[in-house]
Amino acid sequence: MKILIIGASGPIGNYLYKGLSKYKKYELLGITSKKNKKQLTYYDFKNLKKLDKIIKNFEIIIFCTALSKFNECEKYKSKSKYLNVTLLSKIISSLKPQQKLIYLSTLGVKSNFFNKTPIYIKHKKIAERKIKKKLVNYFIVRPAKVFETINIKHNNGVVTAYEDLKISFTSLKIILLCINKIIIKNLIGSINLCSKDKISYLSLYKKYFKYKKIDIKSSKLNNAFHFKEPLKHKFNKEFYNLRKSIKQIIQP
């Protein structure tokens, strides 16, 4: 089975590329707009004619490309629209009925959390509507926050963790298992990928500190706990091996 992954250099796309490559029954091509990426093929996403020719050769198209950072989408609205809507629209128009589109959306499209809907969420909603209107053979995957890609942000060495603000998580492994099942069973529809139970930022950070064996004190102010960052450690690094310590919150 021939599978094309569009946006194969991003965290999710690259994990899918490496994971699905382990199955001998799949013949994969991963394309990216970034140059000099090992095992991946560079492609200029503005060249829509060339994209159309590439797509024709594949049975499964997994669309992972996105401008996903909220602040960048707000600042560069036209770029967000192109990557999150226009590029997808071109792919939809190129697909034949027998070809399947697997689209990586976001759980944010189902959220009522925002007072004002961010541009990124707006564009993802538009993209989903286009898929449902134009295609029959599709599957939309809506992951919650992927914990392998989260940065713990700090301000002048102080990390703030709210005990009343709770969020859901998913993992790269669960996304891979889900998409592999969609391909094998030829599923059509959509799924929300998130933990059964939400966890507070305070609980998450405590688990992270314990996992890293960081002995650190906290102080409470205005319903928020503040952790002082040791000079020898940086909390804003991505933490990839947290799965074991918080696996109970990421069960599908």
C-alpha positions in Angstrom: 0.0 0.0 0.0 1.4 3.4 -1.0 1.2 6.1 1.6 2.1 9.8 1.2 2.7 11.9 4.4 2.5 15.6 3.7 4.4 17.5 6.4 6.7 14.7 7.4 9.3 16.8 9.2 7.0 18.0 12.0 6.7 16.2 15.4 3.6 14.2 14.4 4.4 13.7 10.7 7.9 12.5 11.4 6.8 10.1 14.1 4.2 8.7 11.8 6.7 8.4 9.0 9.2 6.5 11.2 6.5 4.4 12.8 4.7 3.3 9.6 8.0 2.7 7.8 8.5 -0.3 10.1 5.6 -2.1 8.4 6.8 -3.9 5.3 3.3 -3.7 3.7 3.6 0.1 3.5 5.5 2.0 0.8 6.0 5.5 2.2 7.0 8.8 0.8 7.4 11.7 3.3 7.5 15.2 1.9 8.4 18.4 3.7 8.9 22.1 2.9 12.1 22.0 4.9 15.4 21.3 3.1 18.1 18.8 4.1 15.8 16.4 6.1 17.2 12.9 6.0 14.9 10.2 4.4 12.4 12.9 3.5 11.7 14.6 0.1 11.8 18.3 -0.2 8.8 19.9 -1.8 7.8 23.5 -2.4 4.2 23.6 -1.1 3.5 26.6 -3.4 4.0 24.4 -6.4 0.5 23.0 -6.6 0.8 21.5 -10.1 3.7 19.3 -8.9 1.7 18.3 -5.8 -1.1 17.2 -8.0 1.2 14.8 -9.9 2.6 13.4 -6.7 -0.8 12.7 -5.1 -2.0 10.6 -8.0 0.5 7.8 -7.2 -0.8 7.1 -3.6 -3.7 5.3 -2.0 -3.5 7.0 1.3 -2.6 10.7 1.9 -1.9 11.7 5.5 -2.0 15.5 5.8 0.1 16.7 8.8 1.1 20.1 7.5 0.0 23.1 9.6 1.0 26.4 11.0 -0.1 25.5 14.5 1.3 28.1 16.8 -1.5 30.4 17.8 0.6 33.6 17.9 2.1 32.9 14.5 -1.3 32.3 13.0 -2.6 35.6 14.4 0.4 37.4 13.1 0.6 35.8 9.7 -3.0 35.2 8.8 -2.4 34.7 5.1 0.3 32.1 5.7 -2.0 30.3 8.1 -4.8 30.3 5.6 -2.6 28.9 2.9 -1.1 26.1 4.9 -4.2 25.2 7.0 -6.9 25.7 4.3 -5.8 26.5 0.7 -3.2 23.7 0.4 -5.7 21.2 1.8 -8.4 22.4 -0.7 -6.0 21.7 -3.6 -5.4 18.2 -2.3 -9.1 17.5 -1.9 -9.8 18.6 -5.5 -7.0 16.3 -6.7 -8.2 13.1 -5.0 -10.0 10.3 -6.7 -12.9 8.4 -4.9 -10.6 5.4 -4.2 -8.0 7.5 -2.5 -8.3 8.1 1.3 -7.4 11.3 3.1 -6.4 11.1 6.7 -6.4 14.7 8.1 -4.7 15.7 11.3 -6.9 18.4 12.9 -7.0 19.4 16.5 -9.3 18.8 19.5 -9.6 22.6 19.8 -12.3 22.6 17.1 -14.6 21.0 19.6 -13.6 23.2 22.5 -15.7 26.0 24.1 -12.7 27.2 26.1 -11.9 30.3 24.0 -13.6 33.6 24.5 -12.5 34.5 21.0 -11.8 31.8 18.5 -8.2 31.8 17.4 -7.3 32.0 13.7 -5.7 28.6 13.9 -9.0 27.0 15.2 -11.1 28.9 12.7 -8.9 27.6 9.8 -9.1 24.0 11.1 -12.9 24.2 11.3 -13.0 25.5 7.7 -10.7 22.7 6.6 -12.9 20.1 8.3 -16.0 21.5 6.6 -14.4 21.3 3.2 -13.4 17.7 3.8 -16.9 16.6 4.9 -18.5 18.5 2.0 -16.2 17.3 -0.8 -15.1 13.8 0.2 -16.6 10.5 1.2 -13.4 8.5 1.8 -11.8 10.4 4.6 -10.9 10.2 8.3 -10.3 13.2 10.6 -8.1 12.7 13.6 -8.3 15.3 16.4 -5.5 15.0 18.9 -5.4 16.8 22.2 -2.1 18.3 23.3 0.7 15.9 22.5 2.7 15.8 25.6 6.0 14.9 23.9 5.9 18.3 22.2 5.0 20.5 25.1 7.4 23.0 26.5 7.3 24.0 30.2 7.5 27.8 30.0 9.0 29.9 32.7 9.4 33.6 33.5 12.7 34.6 35.0 13.3 31.1 36.3 9.8 30.8 37.8 7.3 28.2 36.6 3.6 28.9 37.3 1.3 25.9 37.6 -2.5 26.4 38.1 -4.3 23.8 40.2 -7.7 24.6 38.8 -6.8 24.7 35.1 -7.0 21.2 33.7 -6.2 19.8 30.3 -6.3 16.6 28.3 -3.3 14.9 26.7 -2.6 12.4 24.1 0.7 10.8 22.9 2.5 10.3 19.6 2.3 6.5 20.1 -1.5 6.6 20.4 -1.8 8.8 17.3 0.4 6.2 15.4 -1.7 3.3 16.6 -4.9 5.1 15.7 -3.8 5.9 12.2 -2.5 2.4 11.5 -5.9 1.0 12.6 -7.7 3.5 10.2 -5.5 2.3 7.3 -5.9 -1.4 8.1 -9.6 -1.4 8.6 -10.3 1.3 6.0 -12.3 3.4 8.4 -14.2 6.5 7.5 -15.3 9.2 9.9 -13.5 11.1 12.8 -12.1 10.6 16.2 -11.1 12.7 19.2 -7.8 11.5 20.7 -7.5 12.6 24.4 -7.1 11.2 27.8 -10.1 9.9 29.7 -9.4 12.3 32.6 -8.0 15.8 32.6 -5.1 16.7 34.7 -4.2 20.0 36.3 -1.0 21.8 35.3 0.1 21.6 39.0 -0.2 17.8 39.0 1.5 17.5 35.6 4.5 19.6 36.8 4.8 17.7 40.0 5.0 14.5 38.1 7.5 16.0 35.8 9.7 17.2 38.7 9.5 13.8 40.4 10.4 12.0 37.1 13.4 14.3 36.7 14.3 13.8 40.4 14.3 17.6 40.9 13.9 18.5 44.6 12.2 21.8 44.4 9.9 23.9 46.7 6.8 25.7 45.7 4.9 28.8 46.9 1.2 29.6 46.4 -0.1 32.9 45.2 -3.5 33.8 43.7 -4.4 30.2 43.2 -1.2 29.4 41.4 1.8 27.5 42.5 5.2 28.9 41.7 8.3 26.7 41.3 11.7 28.3 41.3 13.9 26.9 38.6 17.3 25.5 39.6 20.1 27.0 37.7 21.3 23.6 36.6 18.1 22.7 34.8 15.8 24.2 32.1 12.1 23.4 32.3 11.4 24.8 28.8 13.0 21.8 27.1 10.8 19.2 25.5 10.3 16.2 27.8 10.0 13.1 25.6 10.1 10.3 28.1 7.3 11.4 30.4 5.0 8.7 29.2 5.8 6.2 32.0 5.1 8.7 34.8 1.8 10.0 33.4 0.6 7.0 31.4 -2.5 6.8 33.5 -3.8 10.0 31.9 -3.2 9.1 28.3 -5.1 5.9 27.9 -7.4 6.1 24.8 
